[in-house]
């Protein structure tokens, strides 16, 4: 049964929550994480998703910011109700290619929810990369959710050949993360559509 909009008695429009895989590196363990996250979102009846790989974006290195907009990426960001960033931690920071891609849009993000999933080879699950991204999210106009996703020891958490999850506890943890993101996405969409900024 479709979720109902209680004010109009009409089916509620499904949320669109794209997942952005934030590194172009070869041999990236975060690819398995991104596929897992996208599958968990796609399984939700109230949400649809699309996996966006920064490796596939055609963003020139000769300029930056909105001057290099990729039309398809910008249209996807405009249509999105929320975003999930899957980001590996490299030397306590985030990949430059992700920042390059995110900076190519601004108005497309305003008052939309974002959840960050950190990935690391070590025990902290990308905690430091998440901390480093929080001020960037604010400056872009995105609203970060209360929960983070953390995937420590990513190379051991998924089968390297098949991508199968080897640590079932991540299903429950990610469910909590997605629940929060869906709630925030619904609230912010209502606000964008119904509450004027004075």
HELIX and SHEET records of a PDB file:
HELIX    1   1 UNK A   30  UNK A   42  1                                  13    
HELIX    2   2 UNK A   54  UNK A   56  5                                   3    
HELIX    3   3 UNK A   65  UNK A   68  5                                   4    
HELIX    4   4 UNK A   71  UNK A   79  1                                   9    
HELIX    5   5 UNK A   96  UNK A  102  1                                   7    
HELIX    6   6 UNK A  107  UNK A  109  5                                   3    
HELIX    7   7 UNK A  127  UNK A  140  1                                  14    
HELIX    8   8 UNK A  154  UNK A  157  1                                   4    
HELIX    9   9 UNK A  169  UNK A  194  1                                  26    
SHEET    1   A 2 UNK A   4  UNK A   5  0                                        
SHEET    2   A 2 UNK A  10  UNK A  11 -1                                        
SHEET    1   B 3 UNK A  47  UNK A  48  0                                        
SHEET    2   B 3 UNK A  15  UNK A  21  1                                        
SHEET    3   B 3 UNK A  51  UNK A  53  1                                        
SHEET    1   C 5 UNK A  47  UNK A  48  0                                        
SHEET    2   C 5 UNK A  15  UNK A  21  1                                        
SHEET    3   C 5 UNK A  82  UNK A  88  1                                        
SHEET    4   C 5 UNK A 112  UNK A 119  1                                        
SHEET    5   C 5 UNK A 142  UNK A 144  1                                        
SHEET    1   D 5 UNK A  47  UNK A  48  0                                        
SHEET    2   D 5 UNK A  15  UNK A  21  1                                        
SHEET    3   D 5 UNK A  82  UNK A  88  1                                        
SHEET    4   D 5 UNK A 112  UNK A 119  1                                        
SHEET    5   D 5 UNK A 149  UNK A 151  1                                        
END                                                                             
